[in-house]
């Protein structure tokens, strides 16, 4: 049965009209689905920070730069600008729509090592803070509630069991017309989990004041309703 485990900390009552909402969690746990749907429901902007790291990874791959080549990565980062196109939230890498290309397994297999690089993280965090500084925004990723916006008005940490996450990611790839085996997808998720949780710079972890939301057995509408409930809770304090 799905569960929501509340932080022992109480919500602080808020009077402002637009909040900053941070949603963190592991790959394929449903955090992006929740963030995107909740943003539509609330009329907020949505920032997929994982897509930003995927775009950086794609840029390095296009330039033939391996993550281990720290100097070349450092030189490349200032020339990477990422935006989200308002009408469909597609990722633009230096003006180029790369939404489809960044979702492939080739990028997935390299994104965690790239995202672990301090030069990359500093650059992306700076861009993310600029995007979300005025509130009315939902960001999802690995370190939103702990690093990017530690003072976010609402923090959620979304989880789902390994089997469910593997099935979801495999179905996404199949729906996109990409070849992938269940074994490869499962191995990729496990590897990314380990790298994201053990990197020195901004490791993936649940913020102390975040709410744990188990999404294993929730359908989309139930997931959205849980998010709306949390927003209503902070309004009431």
C-alpha positions in Angstrom: 0.0 0.0 0.0 1.3 3.4 -0.9 2.4 5.6 2.0 3.1 9.2 2.8 5.5 9.8 5.7 5.5 13.3 7.0 8.6 15.0 8.3 8.5 15.6 12.0 8.9 19.3 11.3 5.8 21.3 11.0 4.9 23.4 7.9 5.3 27.1 8.4 2.3 29.1 7.4 2.8 31.1 4.2 1.0 34.2 3.0 2.7 34.7 -0.4 0.9 33.8 -3.6 3.5 31.7 -5.4 5.6 29.0 -3.8 8.9 27.3 -4.7 8.4 23.5 -4.7 11.3 21.1 -4.7 10.8 17.5 -5.7 13.7 15.1 -5.4 14.1 11.3 -5.8 15.7 8.5 -7.7 15.5 7.9 -11.4 12.1 6.7 -12.8 10.4 7.1 -9.4 7.7 9.4 -10.8 9.0 12.7 -9.6 9.1 14.3 -13.1 5.6 13.1 -13.8 4.4 14.6 -10.5 6.2 17.9 -11.0 5.0 18.4 -14.6 1.4 17.5 -13.7 1.3 19.6 -10.5 2.8 22.6 -12.3 0.0 22.4 -14.9 -2.6 22.1 -12.1 -1.2 25.1 -10.2 -0.3 27.2 -13.2 3.4 27.1 -12.2 6.5 26.9 -14.3 8.2 23.5 -14.4 12.0 23.0 -14.4 13.3 19.5 -15.1 16.8 19.8 -13.7 17.6 16.2 -14.7 17.0 17.2 -18.3 19.5 19.9 -17.9 22.2 17.5 -16.9 21.2 15.3 -19.8 21.6 18.2 -22.1 25.1 18.9 -20.7 25.9 15.2 -21.2 24.7 15.3 -24.8 26.8 18.4 -25.5 30.0 16.7 -24.2 29.2 13.6 -26.3 28.8 15.8 -29.4 32.1 17.4 -28.7 33.9 14.1 -28.0 34.6 15.1 -24.4 34.8 12.3 -21.8 33.8 13.2 -18.2 37.2 12.2 -17.0 38.8 15.0 -19.0 38.1 17.6 -16.3 39.9 20.4 -18.0 38.0 20.1 -21.3 34.7 19.8 -19.3 35.6 23.0 -17.4 36.3 24.8 -20.7 33.1 23.6 -22.2 30.7 24.4 -19.4 30.6 28.2 -19.9 29.4 27.7 -23.5 26.4 25.6 -22.5 23.1 27.4 -22.1 19.9 25.6 -21.4 16.3 26.8 -21.7 12.9 25.3 -21.6 10.6 26.2 -24.4 7.4 27.7 -22.9 4.8 26.1 -25.2 5.9 22.4 -24.7 8.7 22.5 -22.1 11.2 21.0 -24.5 14.8 21.3 -23.6 16.8 23.7 -25.7 20.6 23.3 -25.7 22.1 26.5 -27.1 18.9 27.1 -28.9 18.6 23.5 -30.3 15.6 21.3 -29.4 17.2 18.2 -27.9 14.2 16.8 -26.0 14.1 13.5 -27.9 17.9 13.0 -28.1 18.6 13.4 -24.4 16.1 10.6 -23.4 18.0 7.8 -25.1 20.0 5.2 -23.3 23.3 6.5 -24.6 22.8 9.7 -22.6 21.3 7.9 -19.6 24.4 5.7 -19.3 26.7 8.8 -19.0 24.6 11.4 -17.3 25.4 10.4 -13.7 29.2 10.7 -14.1 28.7 14.0 -15.8 26.3 15.3 -13.1 28.8 14.3 -10.4 31.4 16.8 -11.8 31.6 19.9 -9.6 32.1 22.3 -12.5 28.9 21.0 -14.1 26.9 21.2 -10.9 27.9 24.7 -10.1 27.0 25.9 -13.6 23.6 24.1 -13.6 22.7 25.2 -10.0 23.4 28.8 -11.0 21.1 28.5 -14.0 18.4 26.7 -11.9 18.4 29.4 -9.3 17.9 32.1 -11.9 15.0 30.2 -13.4 13.3 29.8 -10.0 14.1 32.9 -8.1 10.7 34.5 -8.4 8.7 31.6 -7.1 5.7 30.0 -8.8 7.9 27.2 -9.9 8.3 23.4 -9.4 11.8 21.9 -9.8 12.6 18.2 -9.7 16.0 16.5 -9.5 18.4 15.1 -7.0 19.5 18.1 -4.9 16.8 20.6 -5.2 15.7 20.6 -1.6 19.2 20.2 -0.2 21.3 22.5 -2.4 19.5 24.4 -5.1 16.6 25.7 -3.0 17.2 24.6 0.6 14.6 27.2 1.7 11.9 25.9 -0.7 8.4 26.3 0.6 7.5 22.6 0.1 9.9 19.7 -0.3 8.9 16.2 -1.5 11.1 13.1 -1.8 9.5 10.6 -4.1 10.4 6.9 -4.0 9.2 3.7 -5.7 10.4 0.1 -5.6 13.1 -1.1 -8.0 10.8 -3.3 -10.1 8.3 -0.6 -10.6 10.9 1.9 -11.6 12.5 -0.5 -14.1 9.1 -1.2 -15.7 8.3 2.5 -16.0 11.6 3.4 -17.6 11.5 0.4 -20.0 7.9 1.4 -21.0 9.1 5.0 -21.6 11.9 3.8 -23.9 9.6 1.4 -25.8 7.0 4.2 -26.3 9.7 6.4 -27.7 10.6 3.7 -30.2 14.0 2.9 -28.6 15.5 -0.6 -28.3 16.2 -1.5 -24.7 16.2 -4.7 -22.6 14.8 -4.9 -19.2 18.2 -6.1 -17.9 20.0 -3.1 -19.3 17.5 -0.7 -17.9 17.6 -2.3 -14.5 21.4 -2.2 -14.5 21.5 1.4 -15.6 19.1 2.5 -12.8 21.1 0.7 -10.1 24.3 2.2 -11.4 22.8 5.7 -11.4 21.4 5.2 -7.9 24.8 4.4 -6.6 26.6 7.2 -8.3 24.0 9.8 -7.5 24.0 8.8 -3.8 27.7 8.5 -3.3 29.1 11.4 -5.3 31.1 14.0 -3.2 29.3 17.0 -4.6 25.6 17.3 -3.7 24.7 13.6 -3.3 21.2 12.5 -3.6 19.5 12.4 -0.2 16.3 13.3 1.5 16.3 16.7 3.1 15.4 16.7 6.8 12.3 18.7 6.2 11.1 16.9 3.1 8.0 14.7 2.9 8.6 11.1 1.8 6.1 10.1 -0.9 5.9 6.4 -1.9 4.7 6.3 -5.5 4.9 2.5 -6.1 1.2 1.9 -6.1 -0.3 5.3 -7.0 -1.8 6.1 -10.3 -1.2 9.6 -11.9 -4.4 11.2 -10.5 -3.7 9.9 -7.0 -0.1 11.2 -7.2 -1.3 14.6 -8.3 -3.9 14.8 -5.5 -1.2 14.0 -2.9 0.9 16.9 -4.3 -2.1 19.2 -4.2 -2.8 18.1 -0.6 0.7 19.1 0.4 0.4 22.6 -1.2 -2.9 23.1 0.6 -1.2 22.1 3.8 1.5 24.8 3.6 -1.2 27.4 2.9 -2.9 26.5 6.1 0.3 26.1 8.1 
